[in-house]
């Protein structure tokens, strides 16, 4: 036998309580579960007093668009928290298929495109290129609708013609044949904000026919939350598509009262149709693109439209009036990163405004105007009680909505969820009695595996791939807003396809993650 994990408390991912057993690993898969005290192996791991669980599956991940799969392929911030598989291509943006060069502009709000050169066009070619490389986690991907749309009509912002919709559906269908697990849409972003109902309907039907997942970033998470949830659920009702709502929440205190109504709609849709879930991260502050604070008319058309509107005196005045009309304390928004070097990362907009003798609203516009395509910020605008409610909800899965970074990442701050989401959630389950640990692990493993359609992953079963996380009862996160580059505590071993990727604080050079195809 290659490896034996002995004396551990097995949490198999099914939702059941922990039980005592040993696990044998051979050729990357689980070969035995039971009493292996007398068995021999090349490597023996003593998990006495610890939990042994399936590797965690991050169903809402952005390691592609943050360029982490190329800059930090070991995916240290993810592996160190027990994650063994990630689903990328969320929120409407993916790295393939590339109908034209313009398709790549869908990711520029997350990563500067200067100097980027790619050697693929189709989704199949993209997966083939990734398969030549080594990664710390397994990679699975969705097709981003903004990537499709911008590849076809470039920087134009308009409803698609019927023939154009047919072209995109053909490309989507082909991409799923080549290994994509489904489609994502980011309805709040510039190039999807005017997306017509006919486009959504056609896409949902194609995803349903291909047996894929539709991951939808709602059009609004604030004042129009209920309407946005209803729009998404209409697709489930009409087409029976397998749907996941991304990073579900109610943003801004004035809108917290809307969450129960939105949640009730989701529950009713699940009872009637099934196939509807959401993911949530265990933090009460967001990490988002700064331009989304602007009125939608100002950014329809992308960055060029924003810059033109900022230069027009009348338009700028209207933007300031809109910002002033909202009950948001812009002074407390914390700048995480900009594409251009402005020396503002790590400062609040209030601090920047005071330094320049202007208002927070004016400083917000100045930062968008001069910060380049990527300006990302933190804002504490979620209700912690609601976050816990969503974490504990039967239809909720836990995800990072982040990417795989190393501690040597330079020039930016990242959300601590990139380093601490799973341990923080497990800490809530184990130390604050949020839910039984067996149920908590199920949310991280078998539920997302089934939602995505992963084969032989997400549970500890004989014949399943040996993606395994060993953690202690005192597991907890360590990353903070000011210092996000800190690994969590209590994760002792992480195996990916049978190889020890993380062992007592040390990373392996094996990088045993593989590219997964639908």
C-alpha positions in Angstrom: 0.0 0.0 0.0 1.2 3.5 -0.8 -0.2 5.3 2.3 -2.2 4.5 5.4 -3.9 7.1 7.5 -4.6 5.5 10.8 -6.4 6.3 14.1 -8.4 9.1 12.7 -12.1 10.1 13.2 -13.5 9.7 9.7 -16.0 12.2 8.4 -16.9 10.6 5.1 -18.7 13.6 3.5 -22.1 12.0 3.5 -23.4 14.2 6.4 -23.0 11.3 8.9 -21.2 11.7 12.2 -17.6 10.8 12.6 -16.5 7.2 13.1 -13.2 5.5 13.9 -11.4 3.8 10.9 -8.1 3.8 8.9 -7.8 4.7 5.2 -5.5 3.0 2.7 -4.4 4.8 -0.5 -3.0 3.2 -3.6 -2.5 4.7 -7.1 -4.2 8.0 -6.2 -7.4 6.4 -4.9 -8.8 5.1 -1.7 -8.2 1.4 -1.6 -9.4 0.4 1.9 -11.4 1.9 4.8 -11.5 -0.1 8.0 -9.1 -1.6 10.5 -5.6 -1.4 8.9 -3.6 -1.6 12.1 -1.6 -4.6 10.8 -1.3 -3.4 7.2 2.0 -2.1 5.9 2.6 1.0 3.7 5.4 3.2 2.4 4.0 6.1 4.3 2.1 6.0 7.6 0.1 9.1 8.8 -1.0 9.0 12.4 -4.3 11.0 12.6 -5.0 10.2 16.3 -7.3 12.8 17.8 -8.0 14.4 14.4 -10.7 14.4 11.8 -10.1 12.8 8.4 -12.4 14.3 5.7 -12.7 14.5 1.9 -10.7 17.4 0.4 -12.8 20.5 0.3 -14.3 21.7 -3.0 -14.4 25.4 -3.7 -17.4 25.8 -6.0 -17.0 29.6 -6.4 -13.4 30.3 -7.3 -11.5 32.9 -9.4 -8.0 31.6 -9.6 -8.2 31.9 -13.4 -9.2 35.6 -13.7 -6.9 36.7 -10.9 -4.2 34.9 -12.9 -3.3 32.8 -9.8 -3.1 29.5 -11.8 -0.1 31.0 -13.6 1.4 33.3 -11.0 0.9 30.9 -8.0 0.1 27.4 -9.4 0.7 25.7 -6.1 -2.5 27.5 -4.9 -1.0 27.7 -1.4 -3.8 29.8 0.1 -6.3 27.2 -1.0 -4.4 24.0 -0.3 -3.5 25.1 3.2 -7.1 25.4 4.1 -7.9 21.9 2.9 -9.2 22.7 -0.6 -8.3 20.1 -3.2 -10.6 21.0 -6.1 -11.8 24.4 -7.5 -14.4 25.5 -9.9 -13.3 28.5 -11.9 -14.9 30.6 -14.6 -17.4 32.2 -12.3 -19.3 35.6 -12.4 -19.4 35.7 -16.2 -15.6 35.7 -16.8 -13.4 32.8 -17.9 -10.1 32.4 -19.9 -11.8 30.5 -22.7 -13.3 30.2 -25.2 -11.8 33.2 -27.0 -13.9 34.1 -30.0 -11.7 37.1 -30.4 -8.9 38.9 -28.5 -11.6 41.2 -27.0 -13.0 38.3 -25.1 -10.2 38.6 -22.6 -11.3 42.1 -21.5 -14.0 40.4 -19.4 -11.3 39.7 -16.8 -9.5 43.1 -16.7 -11.5 44.2 -13.6 -9.6 41.5 -11.7 -6.2 41.4 -13.5 -4.1 43.8 -15.5 -3.9 42.4 -19.1 -0.6 44.2 -19.9 1.9 41.7 -21.5 -0.6 38.8 -21.5 -0.2 36.3 -24.3 -2.2 33.2 -24.7 -1.8 30.2 -27.0 -5.4 28.9 -27.0 -8.8 29.8 -28.5 -11.3 27.0 -27.7 -12.1 25.6 -24.3 -10.6 22.3 -25.3 -7.3 24.0 -26.2 -7.4 25.9 -22.9 -7.8 22.7 -20.9 -5.1 21.0 -23.0 -2.7 23.8 -22.1 -3.5 23.6 -18.4 -3.0 19.8 -18.5 0.6 20.4 -19.4 1.2 22.3 -16.2 1.2 21.3 -12.5 -1.2 22.7 -9.9 -1.7 22.3 -6.2 -5.4 21.6 -6.6 -7.6 19.9 -9.2 -9.1 22.5 -11.7 -12.6 22.5 -13.2 -14.0 25.3 -15.3 -17.2 27.1 -16.4 -17.6 29.2 -19.5 -18.1 32.9 -18.6 -20.9 34.6 -20.5 -19.2 38.0 -20.6 -16.2 36.3 -22.2 -18.5 34.8 -24.9 -20.4 38.1 -25.4 -17.4 40.4 -25.6 -15.6 38.0 -27.9 -18.4 38.3 -30.3 -19.5 41.9 -30.2 -16.4 43.4 -28.6 -16.9 46.5 -26.5 -20.4 47.2 -27.8 -23.2 47.3 -25.2 -26.5 46.3 -26.8 -28.9 43.4 -26.8 -27.8 40.5 -29.1 -29.5 39.7 -32.3 -31.0 36.2 -32.7 -28.2 35.1 -35.0 -25.6 36.2 -32.5 -27.4 34.3 -29.7 -27.3 31.2 -31.9 -23.6 31.6 -32.4 -22.9 32.0 -28.7 -25.0 29.0 -27.8 -23.2 26.9 -30.4 -19.8 28.0 -28.9 -21.1 27.2 -25.4 -22.4 23.8 -26.4 -19.1 23.0 -28.0 -17.2 24.1 -24.9 -19.2 21.8 -22.7 -18.5 19.0 -25.1 -14.8 19.8 -24.6 -15.0 19.6 -20.8 -16.6 22.8 -19.4 -18.9 22.0 -16.5 -21.4 24.7 -17.4 -21.9 28.5 -17.7 -21.6 31.5 -15.4 -23.1 34.9 -15.8 -22.3 38.2 -14.0 -25.4 40.2 -14.4 -24.2 43.2 -12.3 -21.2 43.9 -14.5 -21.0 46.4 -17.3 -21.3 44.1 -20.3 -24.1 41.9 -18.9 -26.1 44.6 -17.1 -28.3 45.1 -20.2 -28.6 41.4 -21.0 -32.1 40.7 -22.4 -34.4 38.0 -21.1 -34.2 36.2 -24.5 -30.4 35.7 -24.0 -30.9 34.3 -20.5 -33.6 31.9 -21.6 -31.5 30.6 -24.6 -28.4 30.1 -22.4 -30.3 28.3 -19.7 -31.9 25.9 -22.2 -28.4 25.1 -23.7 -27.0 24.5 -20.3 -29.9 22.3 -19.3 -29.6 20.2 -22.6 -25.9 19.7 -21.9 -26.5 18.6 -18.3 -24.4 21.5 -17.0 -24.4 24.0 -14.1 -25.6 27.6 -14.4 -23.7 29.7 -11.9 -25.4 33.1 -11.7 -24.1 36.3 -10.1 -27.3 38.2 -9.4 -28.2 41.5 -11.1 -28.5 43.1 -7.7 -27.5 42.1 -4.1 -28.9 45.3 -2.6 -32.2 47.2 -3.2 -33.3 44.9 -6.0 -32.3 41.6 -4.4 -35.8 40.1 -4.4 -36.4 41.0 -8.1 -32.9 39.6 -9.0 -33.5 36.3 -7.2 -36.9 36.0 -9.0 -35.2 36.6 -12.3 -32.8 33.7 -11.7 -35.5 31.4 -10.3 -37.6 32.0 -13.4 -34.9 30.1 -15.4 -35.2 27.2 -13.0 -38.9 27.2 -13.3 -38.9 27.4 -17.1 -36.1 25.1 -18.0 -35.3 23.0 -14.9 -31.6 24.1 -15.2 -29.2 23.2 -12.4 -28.5 26.6 -10.8 -26.2 28.0 -8.2 -26.5 31.6 -7.0 -23.0 33.0 -6.4 -22.0 34.5 -3.1 -25.6 35.0 -2.0 -26.1 37.9 0.4 -28.0 41.1 1.1 -25.6 44.1 0.9 -26.0 47.3 2.9 -27.9 47.7 6.1 -30.9 49.3 4.4 -31.4 46.1 2.4 -30.8 43.4 5.1 -34.6 43.2 5.6 -34.9 41.8 2.0 -33.0 38.6 2.7 -35.8 36.6 4.4 -38.1 37.2 1.4 -35.4 36.3 -1.1 -34.5 33.2 0.8 -38.1 32.1 1.0 -38.3 32.4 -2.8 -35.3 30.1 -3.1 -36.7 27.6 -0.7 -40.1 27.5 -2.5 -38.3 27.0 -5.9 -36.3 24.1 -4.4 -39.4 22.4 -3.1 -41.1 22.7 -6.5 -38.2 22.1 -8.9 -35.0 21.1 -7.0 -31.7 22.0 -8.6 -31.3 25.4 -6.9 -28.5 26.1 -4.3 -26.4 29.1 -3.3 -22.8 29.5 -2.0 -21.7 31.9 0.7 -18.4 32.9 2.3 -18.1 33.2 6.1 -17.2 36.9 6.3 -19.2 40.1 6.8 -17.3 42.3 4.4 -17.1 42.1 0.6 -14.2 42.3 -1.9 -15.5 43.9 -5.1 -14.8 46.1 -8.1 -15.0 49.8 -7.2 -16.9 50.9 -10.3 -19.9 48.9 -9.3 -20.7 51.6 -6.8 -21.5 53.9 -9.7 -24.9 54.2 -11.4 -25.3 51.5 -14.0 -25.7 54.0 -16.9 -22.3 55.3 -16.2 -20.5 52.0 -16.8 -22.5 50.4 -19.5 -19.9 50.0 -22.2 -17.0 49.2 -19.9 -14.0 51.3 -18.8 -14.0 53.6 -21.8 -17.6 54.7 -21.0 -16.7 55.3 -17.4 -13.8 57.5 -18.4 -15.8 59.5 -20.8 -18.6 60.0 -18.2 -16.0 61.1 -15.6 -14.6 63.7 -18.0 -18.0 65.2 -18.7 -19.0 67.9 -16.2 -22.7 67.1 -16.3 -22.2 63.3 -16.1 -19.8 63.6 -13.3 -22.2 65.8 -11.3 -24.9 63.2 -11.8 -22.6 60.4 -10.6 -21.8 62.4 -7.5 -25.5 63.1 -6.9 -26.2 59.4 -7.2 -23.4 58.5 -4.7 -24.7 61.0 -2.3 -28.2 59.6 -2.5 -27.2 56.2 -1.2 -26.9 55.4 2.4 -23.3 54.2 2.2 -20.3 55.5 4.2 -17.8 55.7 1.4 -15.1 56.9 3.8 -14.9 53.4 5.3 -14.3 51.6 2.0 -10.8 50.1 2.1 -8.7 50.0 -1.1 -7.2 46.6 -1.7 -5.5 47.1 -5.0 -5.3 49.2 -8.2 -3.8 48.4 -11.6 -1.8 51.6 -11.6 0.5 52.5 -8.8 -1.4 55.1 -6.8 0.0 54.4 -3.3 -3.6 54.0 -2.0 -3.7 50.3 -1.2 -4.3 49.7 2.5 -6.0 53.0 3.0 -9.7 54.0 3.4 -11.3 56.4 0.9 -11.9 58.7 3.9 -8.1 58.8 4.6 -7.4 59.5 1.0 -10.0 62.2 0.8 -8.6 63.9 3.9 -5.1 63.8 2.4 -6.4 65.6 -0.7 -8.9 67.9 1.0 -11.9 66.6 -0.9 -15.0 64.5 -0.2 -15.1 60.7 -0.1 -17.4 60.7 -3.1 -15.0 62.8 -5.2 -12.1 60.6 -4.1 -14.0 57.5 -5.1 -14.4 58.9 -8.7 -10.7 60.0 -8.8 -9.5 56.5 -7.8 -11.7 54.9 -10.5 -10.4 57.4 -13.1 -6.7 57.0 -12.3 -6.5 53.5 -10.8 -6.6 51.6 -14.1 -8.8 48.7 -15.1 -8.5 46.9 -11.8 -9.6 48.7 -8.6 -10.7 46.4 -5.9 -12.0 47.3 -2.5 -13.2 45.9 0.8 -16.4 47.1 2.5 -18.1 45.9 5.7 -21.7 45.9 4.6 -23.1 42.5 5.5 -25.0 41.4 8.6 -23.0 38.8 10.5 -26.1 37.1 11.8 -27.4 36.7 8.2 -24.0 35.4 7.1 -24.3 32.7 9.8 -27.9 31.9 8.8 -26.9 31.4 5.2 -23.9 29.2 6.2 -26.2 27.0 8.2 -28.9 26.8 5.6 -29.5 23.4 4.0 -29.3 24.9 0.5 -26.1 26.7 1.2 -22.6 25.7 0.2 -19.4 27.3 1.5 -16.9 28.8 -1.0 -14.1 31.3 -1.0 -15.1 33.5 -3.9 -11.3 34.0 -4.0 -8.2 32.6 -5.6 -5.0 30.7 -4.8 -2.2 33.0 -3.7 1.1 32.6 -2.0 2.4 34.6 1.0 4.9 36.3 -1.4 2.1 37.9 -3.5 3.2 41.5 -4.0 1.5 44.9 -4.6 -2.0 44.1 -3.4 -4.1 43.0 -0.5 -6.5 40.1 -1.0 -9.6 39.1 0.9 -8.8 36.9 3.9 -11.3 34.4 2.5 -8.6 33.4 0.0 -6.7 32.0 3.0 -9.3 31.2 5.7 -12.8 30.5 4.4 -13.0 26.7 5.2 -11.2 26.8 8.6 -13.3 29.8 9.6 -16.5 27.9 8.8 -15.3 24.7 10.5 -14.4 26.8 13.6 -18.0 28.1 13.7 -19.2 24.5 13.5 -16.9 23.0 16.0 -16.4 25.8 18.5 -19.5 27.9 18.2 -22.0 25.1 17.6 -23.2 26.4 14.2 -24.0 22.8 13.1 -22.7 19.2 13.5 -19.3 18.8 12.0 -20.5 16.0 9.8 -23.0 18.3 8.2 -20.5 21.1 7.9 -18.0 18.9 6.0 -20.8 17.8 3.7 -21.3 21.4 2.7 -17.6 21.5 1.7 -17.5 18.2 -0.1 -20.3 15.9 -1.4 -22.9 18.6 -1.9 -20.7 20.8 -4.2 -19.3 17.6 -5.9 -22.8 16.6 -6.8 -23.8 20.1 -7.8 -20.9 20.4 -10.2 -21.1 16.8 -11.4 -17.7 15.6 -10.3 -17.1 11.9 -10.4 -15.7 9.9 -7.5 -14.8 13.0 -5.5 -16.4 14.6 -2.4 -16.6 11.5 -0.2 -14.3 9.0 1.4 -15.3 5.8 -0.3 -13.4 2.9 -1.6 -12.5 3.5 -5.3 -12.8 7.3 -4.9 -9.9 9.6 -5.6 -7.8 10.2 -2.5 -8.5 13.9 -2.0 -8.2 14.1 1.8 -8.0 16.8 4.5 -6.9 16.0 8.1 -7.7 18.7 10.6 -8.0 19.1 14.4 -10.9 20.3 16.5 -9.2 23.6 17.1 -9.0 24.5 13.4 -9.4 28.2 12.8 -8.5 31.0 10.3 -5.7 33.5 10.9 -5.9 35.9 7.9 -7.2 39.4 8.5 -8.1 42.4 6.3 -4.9 44.1 7.1 -2.8 41.0 7.0 -4.5 38.4 4.7 -1.4 36.4 3.8 -1.6 34.1 6.8 -2.2 30.4 6.7 -4.9 28.9 8.9 -4.3 26.8 12.0 -5.3 23.2 12.6 -5.0 21.8 9.0 -2.2 19.2 9.3 -2.4 17.2 6.1 -3.9 17.7 2.6 -3.7 14.9 0.0 -4.5 15.6 -3.6 -5.0 12.5 -5.8 -3.2 10.4 -3.1 -0.1 12.7 -2.9 0.6 14.7 0.3 0.3 18.3 -1.0 0.5 19.9 2.4 2.1 18.4 5.5 2.4 20.0 8.9 2.9 23.5 7.4 5.0 22.5 4.5 4.0 22.3 0.8 5.1 19.5 -1.4 6.7 20.1 -4.8 4.6 17.3 -6.3 1.6 19.6 -7.3 -0.6 16.6 -8.0 -3.7 18.5 -9.0 -5.2 17.6 -12.4 -7.5 19.3 -14.9 -11.0 17.9 -14.6 -13.5 17.6 -17.6 -17.2 17.3 -17.6 
